[in-house]
Amino acid sequence: MKHYNFDEIIERRDTDCVKYDLLETIFGNGGALPLWVADTDFRVPDFIMDALHLRMNHEILAYSYRPESYLEAIINWMDRKHGWKIEKEMITSSPGVVSAVTMLIMALSEPGDKVIVQPPVYFPFFTSIKGSGRKMSENPLMLKDGRYTFDFENLKQIIDPQTKLLILCSPHNPGGMVWKREELEELSRICTENGIVIVSDEIHADLVFSGNKHIPIPMVSEEIAMNSAVLMAASKTFNVAGLSTAFVIIPNKKLRVKYERVLHTVHIEGGNIFGNIATEAALKNGFDWVSQLMAYLENNYNFLETFLTTRMPKVKIMKPEATFLVWLDFSAYNLTEIQLGKILINGGVALNNGTKFGTGGDGYFRLNFGCPRAILEEGLVKMEKAFDQIV
Ligand SMILES: Cc1ncc(COP(=O)(O)O)c(C=O)c1O
């Protein structure tokens, strides 16, 4: 098996990348170490770059479609990675996971209907709901034994006849939870009983740490399989988010037809030629690479945990079961989010502030450890120094 070097530091400045090149605009400190936006600093694997280079050599990049081999790559990946057997008819497309969330909201509800979110959660969901003229209904996550879980009692209370959809983030960003079968079963039961479709953002599905198992929502029961849509992409795992390509799996034909009507209306079903090629190459060849990536990320997390527990014990860590993101609770410092944010950025490290993720996010910051260990260590040392000065 080929060995990949995740310690390699690749200069990303001056590539028009959000993570580094927008630091000055967004944080007012262009020289800060970026442990914020959710992409990684790892090189795109050779099997993806080779496939892209090969296609680039043919110097016509006109309209293209997704071939059978693309669909086969998704079908095989779902089976091998998640034990989920899907048919090619179930697969449809989107330029992104968030755009698919928005299109599903438009396809499966009417203006004024209610859509449930479970904050703190990936914040673009809020814009998808409000921007499309729907009402956002909140079922905040509950903290139990140091991890988030669903509040089923509150969920039952807030559901009414206008409630049409629930957006699930699985695995969870920012908390890193891999939802357990019992959690998903109860959530699915409540939703199907009330005619609520689950829109399941599973973009982080391939980034699961040892000892945890991601369950695509349609695998939970026959009923929820007919009442859900799964959104996935190679973008997070293989660091190809700039190619703007995702895929959507909807087992129920009726729901799929409604979704595809919106896709067709917006006229974006063709997609991005390089995104399609990268996705196919990733899912055909990426199995061993992802195993190595996850081993590296797990070591990064362990390094972070040791560092923070010994050197910044006031920071409470929510141990992630998946993703390269960690949700850190700074509330023991008894400072406002603005004060905490200033300390961090003046100390030279950029993290995402918690309130952006909605209810329950105050006092938290999200840190991205999807980077070479040396960068992570530098960031943590900067954080320690920044807080040393105020205590
Ligand atoms: C949970 C989650 N969903 C969706 C996205 C973005 O997906 P896309 O760029 O395909 O819209 C992200 C990126 O951070 C994410 O963490």
The ligand as a Gaussian input file, in Angstrom:
#p B3LYP/6-31G(d) Opt

LIG

0 1
 C      -22.054000      19.737000       7.636000
 C      -21.649000      20.458000       6.380000
 N      -22.499000      20.475000       5.350000
 C      -22.195000      21.112000       4.198000
 C      -20.979000      21.771000       4.054000
 C      -20.687000      22.498000       2.790000
 O      -21.005000      21.737000       1.682000
 P      -21.062000      22.371000       0.235000
 O      -19.816000      23.183000       0.070000
 O      -21.100000      21.174000      -0.653000
 O      -22.281000      23.200000       0.157000
 C      -20.073000      21.780000       5.124000
 C      -18.817000      22.522000       5.027000
 O      -18.226000      22.888000       6.015000
 C      -20.416000      21.087000       6.308000
 O      -19.586000      21.024000       7.344000

